[in-house]
Amino acid sequence: MKTMRVNADQQGPVLMAAELPAPDAADSEILIRVHAAGVTPTELSWYPTTHAKDGSARTGAVPGHEFSGVIESLGKNVTSFTVGNAVYGMNDWFADGAMAEFCIAASGSIAKKPAKLSHLEAATVPIGALTAWQGLQIKANIQPGERLLIHGGAGAVGLFAVQLAHLRGASVIATTSAATMDFVRALGADRVLDYAAQRFVDEITDVDVVFDTVGGATRDRSWSVLKPGGRLVTIAADAEGTSEQRVKDAFLLVEANAGQLAEIGRMLDAGTLKTFVKAVVPLQEAAASYSGKVKGQLAYGKTVVAVAP
């Protein structure tokens, strides 16, 4: 099968085209013919991309852990799907991903593809929507009427966080670029700040929840705008290696969840939740989507790789 694999050069990890045998589904797994895969640009340098679960070095990983496609075959213990079902979801970080004609996923990590979405649109959803869902509704347990600050409101996770928080009845404040302020307002934000022109610490105080997609100094300054007893959730990768306990406690790593994906799919089909394709690139040009060299892309949403027609 055609695929893209991660290799190292003097400048860092790069994607290169390769040919690999199609994987076989184990008893509780599903083989999916990939139609589209979502791009997470930082993924090439993540620990699971360069290491196996036992800590040993890993080379030649296939990235892209969210996808939309059609079930090609089923392991003998899988009874919740049938061959030919259109599905979307994510797979294990340490497994080979979906920048390939086929990928493997556990049955508990996928759901039926939203009927009203194309495969390209569906591939933008799983990681971003699940991260926002789990961060806001489970980790932060946000309540109607609470004030919420979202950093990165137009990003692949932030745009879902704004929508879900608004639907939950929260008062939503979001930071974003000047170019996407109107977009974030349209998603449901009550107040939008241009992060380059306005210091949020001078504008905002006493929020119940901060949902941080940026990390670094932005996250560090965010503690000061929380009211006593307020909660901070961060998804920024730099939180994983921190020694600061409150940052460790605030960190969220998304987990696959078929039930949540199914509910998200129903919301997408109903039109109460929306997703946005930033750009589409063919599989053979996937490297450009990780390096940020895609031309003509939107200022919001997620880039997807078109694997099959």
Backbone as CSV, one residue per row, in Angstrom:
resi,resn,N_x,N_y,N_z,CA_x,CA_y,CA_z,C_x,C_y,C_z
1,MET,0.850,-1.198,0.000,0.000,0.000,0.000,0.880,1.239,0.000
2,LYS,0.352,2.332,-0.571,1.056,3.610,-0.543,0.897,4.238,0.834
3,THR,1.960,4.844,1.331,1.923,5.455,2.654,2.980,6.550,2.743
4,MET,2.941,7.307,3.840,3.969,8.286,4.173,4.560,7.897,5.519
5,ARG,5.888,7.866,5.607,6.558,7.463,6.842,7.458,8.589,7.339
6,VAL,7.656,8.617,8.656,8.499,9.628,9.282,9.944,9.171,9.265
7,ASN,10.809,10.013,8.727,12.242,9.759,8.734,12.959,11.005,9.247
8,ALA,14.155,10.821,9.732,14.916,11.939,10.291,15.966,12.410,9.293
9,ASP,16.138,13.736,9.243,17.285,14.283,8.528,17.945,15.323,9.423
10,GLN,18.882,16.077,8.889,19.635,17.021,9.719,18.754,18.153,10.252
11,GLN,17.650,18.432,9.580,16.747,19.489,10.025,15.649,18.972,10.958
12,GLY,15.558,17.658,11.134,14.511,17.096,11.984,13.678,16.075,11.239
13,PRO,12.524,15.682,11.812,11.703,14.645,11.180,11.038,15.146,9.906
14,VAL,11.013,14.296,8.884,10.369,14.623,7.613,9.541,13.423,7.167
15,LEU,8.562,13.695,6.298,7.740,12.634,5.737,8.281,12.229,4.378
16,MET,8.305,10.913,4.137,8.754,10.405,2.858,7.793,9.327,2.384
17,ALA,7.559,9.280,1.076,6.672,8.272,0.507,7.307,6.888,0.633
18,ALA,6.440,5.875,0.804,6.921,4.504,0.942,5.836,3.543,0.493
19,GLU,6.225,2.307,0.310,5.288,1.222,0.025,5.425,0.194,1.145
20,LEU,4.298,-0.158,1.756,4.296,-1.134,2.841,3.191,-2.152,2.599
21,PRO,3.311,-3.341,3.163,2.192,-4.290,3.088,0.997,-3.735,3.855
22,ALA,-0.199,-4.026,3.391,-1.398,-3.627,4.132,-1.419,-4.388,5.463
23,PRO,-1.788,-3.726,6.560,-1.804,-4.407,7.858,-2.963,-5.392,7.951
24,ASP,-2.852,-6.315,8.883,-3.919,-7.278,9.159,-4.583,-6.926,10.479
25,ALA,-5.910,-7.008,10.510,-6.648,-6.711,11.737,-6.594,-7.901,12.683
26,ALA,-6.250,-7.639,13.945,-6.300,-8.680,14.972,-7.759,-8.970,15.325
27,ASP,-7.978,-9.879,16.244,-9.332,-10.357,16.542,-10.295,-9.251,16.941
28,SER,-9.796,-8.230,17.651,-10.679,-7.158,18.132,-10.449,-5.846,17.392
29,GLU,-9.848,-5.931,16.214,-9.513,-4.734,15.455,-10.274,-4.686,14.131
30,ILE,-10.167,-3.522,13.489,-10.843,-3.274,12.225,-9.831,-2.727,11.229
31,LEU,-9.868,-3.236,10.015,-9.041,-2.708,8.938,-9.879,-1.695,8.162
32,ILE,-9.356,-0.482,8.038,-10.086,0.605,7.403,-9.357,1.059,6.147
33,ARG,-10.109,1.149,5.049,-9.576,1.770,3.839,-9.717,3.271,4.022
34,VAL,-8.603,3.953,4.151,-8.605,5.367,4.511,-8.990,6.229,3.306
35,HIS,-9.934,7.131,3.507,-10.268,8.118,2.483,-9.612,9.471,2.782
36,ALA,-9.520,9.823,4.054,-8.915,11.103,4.436,-8.338,10.983,5.836
37,ALA,-7.272,11.736,6.085,-6.612,11.736,7.394,-6.355,13.164,7.844
38,GLY,-6.575,13.433,9.119,-6.331,14.754,9.669,-4.858,14.966,9.990
39,VAL,-4.425,16.211,9.889,-3.020,16.566,10.109,-2.861,17.294,11.436
40,THR,-1.981,16.782,12.286,-1.554,17.474,13.502,-0.076,17.804,13.314
41,PRO,0.263,19.056,12.970,1.619,19.371,12.509,2.735,18.994,13.471
42,THR,2.493,19.061,14.776,3.551,18.774,15.746,3.791,17.286,15.956
43,GLU,2.961,16.463,15.363,2.985,15.031,15.652,4.295,14.346,15.281
44,LEU,5.000,14.856,14.297,6.193,14.167,13.815,7.282,14.056,14.870
45,SER,7.269,14.958,15.851,8.301,14.919,16.893,7.768,14.413,18.234
46,TRP,6.531,13.956,18.287,5.969,13.445,19.541,6.660,12.149,19.967
47,TYR,6.620,11.886,21.252,7.241,10.677,21.793,6.726,9.405,21.126
48,PRO,5.409,9.210,20.954,4.954,7.964,20.323,5.375,7.812,18.865
49,THR,5.747,8.909,18.225,6.220,8.826,16.845,7.664,8.339,16.787
50,THR,8.418,8.622,17.821,9.842,8.276,17.822,10.195,7.143,18.778
51,HIS,9.195,6.666,19.542,9.445,5.592,20.505,8.296,4.574,20.488
52,ALA,8.633,3.335,20.776,7.627,2.305,20.969,7.104,2.383,22.406
53,LYS,6.060,1.617,22.696,5.474,1.653,24.040,6.456,1.221,25.115
54,ASP,7.402,0.355,24.764,8.377,-0.101,25.751,9.541,0.866,25.929
55,GLY,9.507,2.000,25.223,10.546,3.008,25.357,11.675,2.884,24.358
56,SER,11.687,1.836,23.589,12.744,1.670,22.597,12.523,2.622,21.426
57,ALA,13.587,2.870,20.672,13.498,3.795,19.549,12.584,3.235,18.465
58,ARG,11.871,4.131,17.818,10.955,3.755,16.740,11.310,4.539,15.488
59,THR,11.386,3.871,14.375,11.686,4.557,13.113,10.618,4.202,12.086
60,GLY,10.420,5.099,11.135,9.504,4.808,10.047,8.043,4.799,10.423
61,ALA,7.663,5.537,11.464,6.263,5.559,11.880,5.391,6.214,10.811
62,VAL,4.173,5.739,10.696,3.174,6.344,9.818,2.316,7.266,10.676
63,PRO,2.281,8.567,10.399,1.530,9.504,11.243,0.051,9.575,10.834
64,GLY,-0.673,10.496,11.456,-2.070,10.729,11.114,-3.005,9.825,11.882
65,HIS,-3.346,10.195,13.114,-4.110,9.293,13.974,-5.596,9.621,14.052
66,GLU,-6.087,10.411,13.122,-7.539,10.588,12.967,-7.867,10.460,11.494
67,PHE,-9.026,9.914,11.184,-9.286,9.498,9.813,-10.778,9.341,9.574
68,SER,-11.104,9.235,8.293,-12.432,8.832,7.855,-12.236,7.873,6.703
69,GLY,-13.031,6.819,6.691,-12.862,5.822,5.654,-13.961,4.786,5.679
70,VAL,-13.688,3.638,5.073,-14.675,2.563,4.941,-14.053,1.265,5.457
71,ILE,-14.839,0.497,6.190,-14.337,-0.749,6.760,-14.070,-1.767,5.662
72,GLU,-12.829,-2.248,5.646,-12.398,-3.232,4.664,-12.570,-4.656,5.178
73,SER,-12.217,-4.874,6.446,-12.377,-6.195,7.055,-12.453,-6.053,8.570
74,LEU,-12.970,-7.107,9.215,-13.195,-7.096,10.655,-12.477,-8.254,11.321
75,GLY,-11.924,-8.008,12.507,-11.447,-9.097,13.327,-12.622,-9.954,13.779
76,LYS,-12.358,-11.212,14.110,-13.460,-12.144,14.373,-14.281,-11.793,15.609
77,ASN,-13.721,-10.953,16.510,-14.463,-10.596,17.716,-15.262,-9.303,17.571
78,VAL,-15.209,-8.654,16.422,-15.897,-7.378,16.212,-17.301,-7.649,15.686
79,THR,-18.299,-7.201,16.437,-19.700,-7.427,16.055,-20.484,-6.133,15.901
80,SER,-19.880,-4.999,16.230,-20.619,-3.728,16.239,-20.593,-3.018,14.888
81,PHE,-19.835,-3.521,13.919,-19.755,-2.914,12.598,-19.826,-4.001,11.545
82,THR,-20.040,-3.585,10.301,-20.008,-4.518,9.182,-19.088,-3.976,8.097
83,VAL,-18.574,-4.869,7.262,-17.739,-4.465,6.144,-18.530,-3.508,5.252
84,GLY,-17.876,-2.412,4.847,-18.531,-1.423,4.007,-19.065,-0.228,4.759
85,ASN,-19.138,-0.309,6.105,-19.574,0.846,6.902,-18.609,2.010,6.710
86,ALA,-19.147,3.203,6.510,-18.331,4.421,6.525,-18.150,4.851,7.970
87,VAL,-16.901,5.014,8.399,-16.607,5.302,9.798,-15.595,6.431,9.908
88,TYR,-15.501,6.991,11.120,-14.459,7.970,11.418,-13.996,7.737,12.838
89,GLY,-12.785,8.211,13.149,-12.281,7.994,14.497,-10.787,8.230,14.585
90,MET,-10.188,7.628,15.591,-8.753,7.771,15.810,-8.195,6.433,16.270
91,ASN,-6.879,6.274,16.141,-6.277,5.025,16.614,-5.124,5.312,17.565
92,ASP,-4.557,4.262,18.086,-3.536,4.348,19.127,-2.338,5.170,18.648
93,TRP,-1.834,6.035,19.546,-0.705,6.900,19.191,0.532,6.105,18.797
94,PHE,0.704,4.922,19.362,1.892,4.120,19.070,1.700,3.211,17.855
95,ALA,0.483,3.158,17.317,0.229,2.377,16.113,0.563,3.208,14.882
96,ASP,0.682,2.545,13.734,0.812,3.294,12.496,-0.508,3.981,12.196
97,GLY,-0.417,5.234,11.737,-1.601,6.043,11.544,-2.199,5.922,10.157
98,ALA,-2.912,6.967,9.755,-3.776,6.912,8.580,-3.217,7.637,7.364
99,MET,-1.944,8.035,7.375,-1.335,8.573,6.157,-0.929,7.406,5.271
100,ALA,-1.935,6.597,4.944,-1.716,5.357,4.206,-3.054,4.910,3.638
101,GLU,-3.000,3.991,2.696,-4.245,3.520,2.087,-5.091,2.706,3.056
102,PHE,-4.441,2.095,4.063,-5.170,1.326,5.071,-4.595,1.622,6.448
103,CYS,-5.450,1.533,7.466,-4.969,1.603,8.850,-5.817,0.677,9.711
104,ILE,-5.302,0.406,10.901,-5.965,-0.463,11.874,-6.485,0.396,13.028
105,ALA,-7.673,0.063,13.517,-8.213,0.746,14.689,-9.000,-0.244,15.535
106,ALA,-9.050,0.035,16.827,-9.891,-0.751,17.719,-11.353,-0.357,17.517
107,SER,-12.254,-1.296,17.712,-13.669,-1.006,17.490,-14.190,0.062,18.435
108,GLY,-13.576,0.200,19.603,-14.013,1.200,20.570,-13.493,2.594,20.299
109,SER,-12.768,2.773,19.187,-12.186,4.075,18.888,-12.775,4.713,17.640
110,ILE,-13.824,4.103,17.077,-14.447,4.648,15.875,-15.957,4.671,16.028
111,ALA,-16.607,5.404,15.131,-18.070,5.466,15.091,-18.488,5.641,13.639
112,LYS,-19.772,5.465,13.378,-20.274,5.691,12.025,-19.981,7.139,11.619
113,LYS,-19.527,7.321,10.401,-19.257,8.670,9.904,-20.551,9.474,9.855
114,PRO,-20.534,10.733,10.293,-21.728,11.566,10.146,-22.186,11.579,8.687
115,ALA,-23.452,11.298,8.464,-23.953,11.112,7.102,-23.842,12.369,6.258
116,LYS,-23.953,13.521,6.885,-23.952,14.775,6.137,-22.548,15.310,5.864
117,LEU,-21.538,14.649,6.376,-20.161,15.089,6.157,-19.480,14.231,5.110
118,SER,-18.661,14.854,4.286,-17.783,14.103,3.392,-16.672,13.466,4.219
119,HIS,-15.941,12.539,3.608,-14.793,11.961,4.317,-13.772,13.033,4.666
120,LEU,-13.574,13.995,3.779,-12.621,15.070,4.056,-13.051,15.866,5.283
121,GLU,-14.334,16.188,5.362,-14.825,16.942,6.517,-14.754,16.101,7.788
122,ALA,-15.142,14.840,7.700,-15.156,13.981,8.883,-13.772,13.783,9.464
123,ALA,-12.743,13.764,8.612,-11.380,13.554,9.098,-10.863,14.719,9.927
124,THR,-11.522,15.879,9.878,-11.094,17.026,10.692,-11.599,16.942,12.122
125,VAL,-12.474,15.981,12.409,-13.242,16.021,13.652,-12.643,15.264,14.838
126,PRO,-12.243,13.994,14.718,-12.080,13.159,15.906,-11.187,13.716,17.008
127,ILE,-9.946,14.078,16.710,-9.049,14.530,17.774,-9.510,15.866,18.343
128,GLY,-9.857,16.819,17.469,-10.257,18.136,17.949,-11.524,18.115,18.769
129,ALA,-12.553,17.439,18.265,-13.837,17.421,18.963,-13.759,16.612,20.249
130,LEU,-13.079,15.470,20.214,-12.949,14.670,21.434,-12.130,15.403,22.496
131,THR,-11.096,16.101,22.089,-10.283,16.861,23.048,-11.123,17.943,23.712
132,ALA,-11.878,18.676,22.922,-12.731,19.725,23.489,-13.793,19.125,24.390
133,TRP,-14.410,18.046,23.966,-15.459,17.375,24.750,-14.917,16.916,26.096
134,GLN,-13.796,16.192,26.052,-13.239,15.635,27.282,-12.668,16.710,28.192
135,GLY,-12.086,17.760,27.593,-11.524,18.833,28.407,-12.571,19.663,29.096
136,LEU,-13.637,19.996,28.381,-14.657,20.881,28.942,-15.702,20.130,29.756
137,GLN,-16.232,19.060,29.203,-17.368,18.416,29.834,-16.981,17.392,30.887
138,ILE,-15.760,16.876,30.808,-15.350,15.869,31.784,-14.303,16.436,32.743
139,LYS,-13.167,16.894,32.219,-12.102,17.361,33.116,-12.487,18.654,33.831
140,ALA,-13.010,19.636,33.092,-13.398,20.904,33.727,-14.814,20.860,34.262
141,ASN,-15.649,19.955,33.735,-17.055,19.862,34.146,-17.720,21.236,34.123
142,ILE,-17.606,21.906,32.985,-18.124,23.264,32.880,-19.640,23.275,33.007
143,GLN,-20.153,24.303,33.681,-21.570,24.405,33.986,-22.194,25.607,33.287
144,PRO,-23.505,25.547,33.011,-24.187,26.709,32.423,-23.975,27.958,33.269
145,GLY,-23.686,29.060,32.606,-23.493,30.329,33.303,-22.074,30.606,33.738
146,GLU,-21.193,29.611,33.686,-19.802,29.853,34.064,-19.079,30.637,32.967
147,ARG,-18.035,31.376,33.368,-17.219,32.146,32.431,-16.001,31.320,32.055
148,LEU,-15.765,31.241,30.745,-14.722,30.386,30.204,-13.832,31.185,29.271
149,LEU,-12.510,31.054,29.435,-11.534,31.653,28.526,-10.889,30.544,27.720
150,ILE,-10.982,30.647,26.397,-10.390,29.665,25.492,-9.257,30.324,24.723
151,HIS,-8.054,29.784,24.853,-6.914,30.281,24.083,-6.822,29.502,22.769
152,GLY,-6.795,30.248,21.650,-6.713,29.603,20.349,-8.074,29.193,19.825
153,GLY,-9.015,30.135,19.810,-10.397,29.810,19.486,-10.651,29.400,18.052
154,ALA,-9.729,29.654,17.129,-9.928,29.285,15.728,-9.149,28.043,15.332
155,GLY,-8.439,27.448,16.274,-7.629,26.274,15.969,-8.463,25.015,15.849
156,ALA,-7.799,23.918,15.533,-8.487,22.660,15.280,-9.219,22.132,16.507
157,VAL,-8.739,22.451,17.704,-9.424,22.097,18.945,-10.274,23.261,19.438
158,GLY,-9.729,24.462,19.371,-10.417,25.630,19.900,-11.770,25.885,19.274
159,LEU,-11.907,25.646,17.982,-13.187,25.923,17.334,-14.282,24.998,17.860
160,PHE,-13.923,23.768,18.225,-14.906,22.882,18.851,-15.169,23.291,20.289
161,ALA,-14.132,23.727,20.989,-14.304,24.159,22.374,-15.256,25.348,22.474
162,VAL,-15.117,26.315,21.565,-16.017,27.471,21.565,-17.461,27.015,21.356
163,GLN,-17.672,26.164,20.380,-19.033,25.715,20.080,-19.634,24.908,21.230
164,LEU,-18.864,23.963,21.760,-19.395,23.110,22.824,-19.665,23.899,24.095
165,ALA,-18.784,24.838,24.429,-18.995,25.661,25.615,-20.236,26.542,25.448
166,HIS,-20.409,27.100,24.264,-21.600,27.912,23.985,-22.863,27.065,24.102
167,LEU,-22.847,25.866,23.545,-24.002,24.978,23.632,-24.285,24.560,25.069
168,ARG,-23.243,24.536,25.876,-23.378,24.163,27.288,-23.964,25.303,28.118
169,GLY,-24.035,26.495,27.537,-24.587,27.632,28.255,-23.560,28.458,28.994
170,ALA,-22.266,28.274,28.675,-21.215,29.071,29.307,-21.096,30.417,28.617
171,SER,-20.516,31.375,29.327,-20.154,32.666,28.749,-18.730,32.533,28.225
172,VAL,-18.563,32.619,26.904,-17.305,32.241,26.265,-16.498,33.473,25.860
173,ILE,-15.258,33.522,26.338,-14.270,34.497,25.904,-13.186,33.712,25.173
174,ALA,-12.737,34.214,24.019,-11.730,33.484,23.253,-10.647,34.427,22.755
175,THR,-9.428,33.932,22.721,-8.335,34.661,22.079,-8.085,34.045,20.714
176,THR,-7.725,34.882,19.750,-7.443,34.428,18.401,-6.705,35.528,17.657
177,SER,-6.439,35.317,16.384,-5.789,36.357,15.589,-6.821,37.350,15.088
178,ALA,-6.349,38.503,14.654,-7.260,39.521,14.133,-8.049,38.996,12.939
179,ALA,-7.425,38.147,12.131,-8.063,37.649,10.912,-9.225,36.709,11.190
180,THR,-9.270,36.129,12.385,-10.308,35.132,12.661,-11.271,35.557,13.769
181,MET,-11.250,36.805,14.144,-12.118,37.247,15.230,-13.599,37.089,14.875
182,ASP,-13.997,37.485,13.665,-15.394,37.352,13.266,-15.803,35.884,13.175
183,PHE,-14.904,35.051,12.708,-15.175,33.611,12.641,-15.463,33.043,14.027
184,VAL,-14.646,33.392,15.006,-14.814,32.865,16.359,-16.102,33.405,16.993
185,ARG,-16.439,34.654,16.720,-17.725,35.182,17.197,-18.886,34.374,16.634
186,ALA,-18.796,34.040,15.359,-19.868,33.286,14.717,-20.006,31.887,15.298
187,LEU,-18.936,31.345,15.867,-19.001,30.035,16.508,-19.759,30.078,17.834
188,GLY,-19.883,31.278,18.414,-20.610,31.391,19.671,-19.874,32.101,20.782
189,ALA,-18.692,32.632,20.504,-17.960,33.359,21.545,-18.661,34.678,21.851
190,ASP,-18.796,34.983,23.128,-19.426,36.232,23.556,-18.458,37.400,23.475
191,ARG,-17.186,37.117,23.637,-16.159,38.149,23.555,-14.919,37.546,22.932
192,VAL,-14.287,38.270,22.017,-13.101,37.766,21.321,-11.976,38.789,21.450
193,LEU,-10.789,38.317,21.801,-9.617,39.171,21.949,-8.590,38.840,20.875
194,ASP,-8.006,39.866,20.287,-6.882,39.714,19.376,-5.629,39.529,20.228
195,TYR,-5.089,38.321,20.226,-3.979,38.027,21.137,-2.747,38.874,20.859
196,ALA,-2.600,39.349,19.624,-1.431,40.153,19.279,-1.580,41.607,19.711
197,ALA,-2.807,42.067,19.900,-3.036,43.478,20.212,-3.555,43.710,21.627
198,GLN,-4.062,42.648,22.272,-4.652,42.800,23.596,-4.058,41.756,24.541
199,ARG,-3.570,42.206,25.665,-3.080,41.283,26.687,-4.280,40.783,27.492
200,PHE,-4.521,39.489,27.428,-5.724,38.976,28.091,-5.674,39.181,29.604
201,VAL,-4.474,39.239,30.171,-4.376,39.445,31.613,-4.806,40.852,32.023
202,ASP,-4.790,41.788,31.064,-5.257,43.151,31.340,-6.748,43.303,31.080
203,GLU,-7.322,42.361,30.349,-8.711,42.472,29.919,-9.664,41.571,30.700
204,ILE,-9.151,40.463,31.222,-10.011,39.417,31.771,-9.626,39.124,33.217
205,THR,-10.634,38.846,34.025,-10.388,38.414,35.397,-11.549,37.547,35.862
206,ASP,-11.311,36.786,36.893,-12.358,35.994,37.553,-13.104,35.056,36.615
207,VAL,-12.375,34.274,35.821,-13.042,33.271,35.011,-13.078,31.940,35.776
208,ASP,-14.081,31.158,35.474,-14.227,29.858,36.138,-13.299,28.809,35.538
209,VAL,-13.105,28.865,34.215,-12.312,27.853,33.518,-11.450,28.520,32.451
210,VAL,-10.199,28.099,32.360,-9.345,28.424,31.221,-9.094,27.134,30.461
211,PHE,-9.373,27.164,29.151,-9.072,26.029,28.281,-7.934,26.472,27.374
212,ASP,-6.752,25.908,27.601,-5.527,26.368,26.947,-5.088,25.405,25.853
213,THR,-4.992,25.905,24.628,-4.469,25.107,23.521,-3.092,25.591,23.072
214,VAL,-2.541,26.586,23.772,-1.310,27.252,23.324,-0.094,26.812,24.130
215,GLY,-0.226,26.800,25.448,0.874,26.397,26.313,1.870,27.514,26.572
216,GLY,3.016,27.156,27.150,4.089,28.104,27.395,3.673,29.276,28.251
217,ALA,4.118,30.468,27.853,3.859,31.679,28.632,2.369,32.004,28.696
218,THR,1.632,31.664,27.643,0.186,31.917,27.650,-0.476,31.136,28.772
219,ARG,-0.146,29.878,28.901,-0.696,29.070,29.990,-0.217,29.598,31.341
220,ASP,1.056,29.939,31.450,1.587,30.373,32.734,0.914,31.645,33.233
221,ARG,0.568,32.540,32.307,-0.118,33.768,32.713,-1.591,33.531,33.034
222,SER,-2.120,32.425,32.584,-3.561,32.191,32.719,-4.006,31.893,34.144
223,TRP,-3.093,31.416,34.961,-3.492,31.133,36.349,-4.016,32.386,37.036
224,SER,-3.476,33.539,36.659,-3.826,34.776,37.358,-5.228,35.272,37.052
225,VAL,-5.851,34.781,35.962,-7.194,35.266,35.615,-8.290,34.354,36.148
226,LEU,-7.897,33.259,36.798,-8.882,32.365,37.384,-9.411,32.914,38.694
227,LYS,-10.686,32.733,38.937,-11.231,33.061,40.249,-10.806,31.982,41.238
228,PRO,-10.887,32.224,42.537,-10.545,31.175,43.511,-11.359,29.908,43.246
229,GLY,-10.664,28.792,43.172,-11.339,27.538,42.873,-11.550,27.290,41.393
230,GLY,-11.061,28.207,40.544,-11.206,28.026,39.100,-10.355,26.884,38.590
231,ARG,-10.678,26.409,37.377,-10.006,25.241,36.814,-9.304,25.611,35.516
232,LEU,-8.118,25.069,35.328,-7.384,25.249,34.082,-7.168,23.885,33.447
233,VAL,-7.446,23.804,32.153,-7.184,22.605,31.367,-6.236,22.996,30.246
234,THR,-5.152,22.247,30.090,-4.220,22.521,28.999,-4.019,21.271,28.169
235,ILE,-3.961,21.461,26.857,-3.674,20.342,25.960,-2.314,20.519,25.290
236,ALA,-1.593,21.570,25.656,-0.295,21.860,25.031,0.708,20.773,25.382
237,ALA,1.439,20.311,24.383,2.348,19.181,24.568,3.465,19.478,25.547
238,ASP,3.833,20.759,25.722,4.931,21.075,26.639,4.578,20.799,28.087
239,ALA,3.292,20.564,28.368,2.887,20.265,29.747,3.268,18.852,30.164
240,GLU,3.496,17.969,29.186,3.782,16.572,29.522,5.081,16.417,30.291
241,GLY,6.084,17.233,29.967,7.381,17.072,30.592,7.627,17.996,31.765
242,THR,6.606,18.701,32.223,6.796,19.672,33.283,6.974,19.015,34.646
243,SER,7.634,19.736,35.535,7.751,19.266,36.916,6.772,20.002,37.828
244,GLU,6.044,20.973,37.266,5.094,21.757,38.050,3.798,20.959,38.222
245,GLN,3.460,20.668,39.466,2.349,19.753,39.719,1.020,20.283,39.201
246,ARG,0.775,21.576,39.348,-0.528,22.081,38.908,-0.676,21.992,37.387
247,VAL,0.434,22.094,36.670,0.374,21.935,35.218,0.152,20.469,34.864
248,LYS,0.835,19.582,35.581,0.603,18.150,35.374,-0.868,17.809,35.605
249,ASP,-1.433,18.362,36.652,-2.829,18.073,36.974,-3.782,18.651,35.928
250,ALA,-3.369,19.736,35.290,-4.228,20.397,34.303,-4.140,19.762,32.926
251,PHE,-3.113,18.952,32.680,-2.874,18.441,31.337,-3.886,17.377,30.948
252,LEU,-4.347,17.449,29.711,-5.275,16.474,29.152,-4.694,15.878,27.880
253,LEU,-4.640,14.562,27.813,-4.306,13.853,26.583,-5.560,13.133,26.129
254,VAL,-6.037,13.477,24.949,-7.302,12.944,24.469,-7.256,11.422,24.357
255,GLU,-8.398,10.799,24.597,-8.541,9.353,24.456,-9.650,9.043,23.465
256,ALA,-9.466,7.997,22.686,-10.514,7.572,21.773,-11.736,7.120,22.564
257,ASN,-12.917,7.454,22.053,-14.146,7.078,22.740,-15.269,6.988,21.709
258,ALA,-15.704,5.774,21.422,-16.706,5.569,20.378,-18.037,6.217,20.724
259,GLY,-18.429,6.151,21.991,-19.701,6.743,22.392,-19.716,8.252,22.215
260,GLN,-18.633,8.906,22.605,-18.545,10.352,22.421,-18.501,10.715,20.940
261,LEU,-17.782,9.928,20.139,-17.737,10.179,18.697,-19.125,10.048,18.076
262,ALA,-19.898,9.071,18.541,-21.249,8.894,18.011,-22.122,10.099,18.345
263,GLU,-22.015,10.606,19.572,-22.803,11.777,19.956,-22.353,13.010,19.180
264,ILE,-21.067,13.174,19.015,-20.538,14.283,18.212,-21.054,14.175,16.783
265,GLY,-21.080,12.965,16.244,-21.597,12.756,14.897,-23.053,13.160,14.763
266,ARG,-23.858,12.848,15.783,-25.263,13.253,15.751,-25.398,14.773,15.755
267,MET,-24.550,15.442,16.513,-24.586,16.904,16.556,-24.163,17.502,15.215
268,LEU,-23.184,16.888,14.580,-22.745,17.363,13.268,-23.845,17.169,12.226
269,ASP,-24.517,16.037,12.275,-25.607,15.792,11.332,-26.789,16.727,11.571
270,ALA,-27.001,17.084,12.837,-28.107,17.988,13.171,-27.779,19.441,12.870
271,GLY,-26.490,19.741,12.649,-26.081,21.106,12.372,-25.839,21.954,13.602
272,THR,-25.935,21.353,14.785,-25.663,22.107,16.010,-24.163,22.245,16.271
273,LEU,-23.367,21.431,15.600,-21.910,21.495,15.682,-21.383,21.507,14.255
274,LYS,-20.351,22.312,14.026,-19.790,22.437,12.686,-18.290,22.193,12.702
275,THR,-17.790,21.720,11.579,-16.352,21.552,11.417,-15.906,22.277,10.155
276,PHE,-14.592,22.491,10.045,-14.075,23.318,8.963,-12.768,22.738,8.432
277,VAL,-12.694,22.614,7.126,-11.492,22.118,6.459,-10.605,23.306,6.106
278,LYS,-9.423,23.318,6.680,-8.482,24.416,6.437,-7.877,24.332,5.048
279,ALA,-7.499,23.126,4.648,-6.915,22.884,3.331,-6.924,21.382,3.079
280,VAL,-6.861,21.009,1.804,-6.797,19.601,1.412,-5.562,19.404,0.551
281,VAL,-4.765,18.378,0.887,-3.594,18.047,0.075,-3.636,16.559,-0.257
282,PRO,-3.109,16.160,-1.404,-3.056,14.726,-1.738,-1.995,14.016,-0.915
283,LEU,-2.124,12.700,-0.839,-1.213,11.906,-0.009,0.241,12.152,-0.377
284,GLN,0.550,12.216,-1.661,1.950,12.360,-2.068,2.543,13.711,-1.674
285,GLU,1.690,14.666,-1.301,2.165,15.984,-0.876,1.939,16.220,0.621
286,ALA,1.736,15.150,1.366,1.430,15.277,2.793,2.525,16.004,3.568
287,ALA,3.761,15.886,3.137,4.859,16.543,3.849,4.643,18.044,3.946
288,ALA,4.057,18.639,2.908,3.823,20.083,2.919,2.838,20.475,4.003
289,SER,1.881,19.597,4.315,0.882,19.922,5.325,1.477,19.936,6.730
290,TYR,2.561,19.206,6.935,3.225,19.207,8.239,4.236,20.346,8.369
291,SER,4.723,20.833,7.265,5.716,21.905,7.309,5.084,23.284,7.206
292,GLY,3.759,23.345,7.029,3.073,24.633,6.930,3.241,25.311,5.597
293,LYS,3.546,24.541,4.553,3.808,25.128,3.243,2.646,24.965,2.270
294,VAL,1.460,24.706,2.791,0.290,24.565,1.932,-0.190,25.948,1.512
295,LYS,-0.381,26.142,0.228,-0.814,27.433,-0.278,-2.344,27.533,-0.286
296,GLY,-2.835,28.738,-0.056,-4.264,28.984,-0.176,-5.103,28.428,0.943
297,GLN,-4.508,28.086,2.070,-5.295,27.523,3.159,-6.031,28.606,3.933
298,LEU,-7.128,28.201,4.583,-7.884,29.118,5.410,-7.105,29.428,6.685
299,ALA,-7.551,30.429,7.413,-6.905,30.816,8.669,-7.442,30.032,9.854
300,TYR,-8.362,29.117,9.609,-8.985,28.355,10.697,-9.264,26.935,10.226
301,GLY,-9.563,26.063,11.178,-9.890,24.683,10.844,-8.679,23.776,10.838
302,LYS,-8.827,22.601,10.217,-7.770,21.595,10.186,-7.477,21.179,8.751
303,THR,-6.185,20.994,8.464,-5.762,20.486,7.169,-5.971,18.977,7.113
304,VAL,-6.421,18.484,5.970,-6.614,17.050,5.798,-5.861,16.574,4.565
305,VAL,-5.454,15.314,4.615,-4.812,14.666,3.486,-5.832,13.754,2.814
306,ALA,-6.027,13.960,1.524,-6.927,13.107,0.743,-6.158,11.857,0.322
307,VAL,-6.574,10.723,0.860,-5.864,9.469,0.590,-6.510,8.704,-0.566
308,ALA,-7.854,8.663,-0.587,-8.586,7.969,-1.639,-9.693,8.887,-2.141
309,PRO,-10.201,8.660,-3.367,-11.278,9.492,-3.911,-12.526,9.440,-3.025
